[in-house]
Amino acid sequence: MSVFVSIQLDKSKDEPLYIQLYLQLRQMIEQGRLKPDEKLPPIRKLSEQLKINSVTVVNAYKLLEQHGYVYSRVGSGTYISDNLHNQLHQLEPPETEPFREEEFRLMDQGQIHIRSNTINFASATPTPELFPVEDFKNVLNEVLDRDGGFAFGYQESQGFFPLRESITAYLRYYGIEKTPECIQIISGAQQGIDVLAKALLNFGDCLVVESPTYTGAIAAFRSRGAKIIEVPIEKDGINLEVLEKKLKKFHPKFIYVMPNFQNPTGYCYSLKKRKALLQLAKQYDTLIIEDDYLSELNFSRKKLAPLKAIDHYNKVVYIKSFSKIFMPGLRLAFLVLPEQIYNDVLAAKHTSDISTSGLTQRAFDLYLRKGIWQKHIQYMQKIYKERYKVMSEALENFMPKEIDYHLPEGGLTFWLALPEGCSSNKLYLECREKDVVFVPGSVFYSTQKDSRYFRLSFAAVYPEEIKKGIRILGNTINHLLKNNTKNKKGTNYYTPLL
Ligand SMILES: Cc1ncc(COP(=O)(O)O)c(C=O)c1O
């Protein structure tokens, strides 16, 4: 406990005690006063020593874990992370602003604070008037008339059989030939990721993710005590050389990827990389989890078949969500599974929520069978293509030339880069004051390191607001870049944008 006697908490400060404790522990780790794999004091002991509530210590430890500084072992305690050194020295830490850290932490948990007039480039969820409410009301009524009370009983854990059948027909349309036996209905893709993490990962197992990647996946994998290995994503897919090195060294349980319109970058895998990825999975005997959350929103002429459609070695676990192009509140998605993991996944799903709502499954089954689905997708494509066009033009017109970005071929987001050495966390805080929000890149890395990248989504913004918001964003960036140049003192490491 010797180093911990130096901790000083001040109850008269506005800063919450758990933030004060977090910052002081973080500093000890960064300064090397706490060594990799060293155990932090038990919660009760530290709370007694510091004369604070044990919840304060729990919250500080949680925050350290979320930022990758520590890891916990169930029943044993909390330990300093062993791969921190490299991560910490990639960038100088951003200047410490505890309340703002709290804000980024919330964002990491998928929440963002907005006011009624905020232009929200952060959310990638469709606006409610786009939901096919009338059509869904009709199928719901039909199910209620047809099935009565059966629609409200427990559904089988694997999912309503007729829905699994109609999903096989839907999959055929995307080049995937499967039977209802391999389909597992889930309550949203997030549950799918969580259920797969439960079924496939034990404490200390390794897995590979693209870097950057979807925050919700990082959180689910981390909750299993797994070691997350990041491999950079490039414009045509994951970096295969780095991937192969990691496969050799870590023997991961699986590789989690989004081959179409990757979240957050919007990048799509080339056919060559898709095939190479499948080959590597076979060679190193690992699974691929393909998260297909958006491939219907393709604005190009290129056909973007899912990886699962060319999965000749049966290595791909396919997750299909309907949230972004249908209605996220339905909490409905499905998995296509290789046979060897059917039982483990079914058991994990059962312990999660027994089954996905039977009423929703039955209504969605009718919705698919009646072909209303196709009509709705065409409608969403039309709306979003328009917003995409407005956003592309606004970026062209209002973004300073120093900003680098990629024009995606579909999806709902753009991935932009500030010049080297700038912080998108800083930019976020400046824009938020002007009622424009987006997601800073730090949220999409397992280490939450500050980053010059940021994601803009046009899912929840109307065309006229897109132009206004991008103009504000462009002006703010211009202003910040000017200040940044003024304040530069010839250093060549990370500097704050302001
Ligand atoms: C890549 C990705 N996967 C999964 C999800 C979760 O989707 P669902 O609403 O189906 O749980 C999201 C949500 O944003 C996502 O972006």
PDBQT file of the ligand as one rigid body, heavy atoms in Angstrom, charges set to zero:
ROOT
HETATM    1  C1  LIG A 501     -21.337  -2.315 -36.411  1.00  0.00    +0.000 C 
HETATM    2  C2  LIG A 501     -22.519  -2.442 -35.518  1.00  0.00    +0.000 A 
HETATM    3  N1  LIG A 501     -22.876  -3.647 -35.077  1.00  0.00    +0.000 NA
HETATM    4  C3  LIG A 501     -23.920  -3.813 -34.262  1.00  0.00    +0.000 A 
HETATM    5  C4  LIG A 501     -24.670  -2.745 -33.842  1.00  0.00    +0.000 A 
HETATM    6  C5  LIG A 501     -25.820  -2.975 -32.915  1.00  0.00    +0.000 C 
HETATM    7  O1  LIG A 501     -26.979  -3.123 -33.662  1.00  0.00    +0.000 OA
HETATM    8  P1  LIG A 501     -28.376  -3.564 -33.047  1.00  0.00    +0.000 P 
HETATM    9  O2  LIG A 501     -29.198  -2.341 -32.928  1.00  0.00    +0.000 OA
HETATM   10  O3  LIG A 501     -28.932  -4.547 -34.034  1.00  0.00    +0.000 OA
HETATM   11  O4  LIG A 501     -28.112  -4.193 -31.720  1.00  0.00    +0.000 OA
HETATM   12  C6  LIG A 501     -24.345  -1.463 -34.282  1.00  0.00    +0.000 A 
HETATM   13  C7  LIG A 501     -25.102  -0.307 -33.845  1.00  0.00    +0.000 C 
HETATM   14  O5  LIG A 501     -24.772   0.824 -34.095  1.00  0.00    +0.000 OA
HETATM   15  C8  LIG A 501     -23.233  -1.301 -35.144  1.00  0.00    +0.000 A 
HETATM   16  O6  LIG A 501     -22.862  -0.101 -35.579  1.00  0.00    +0.000 OA
ENDROOT
TORSDOF 0
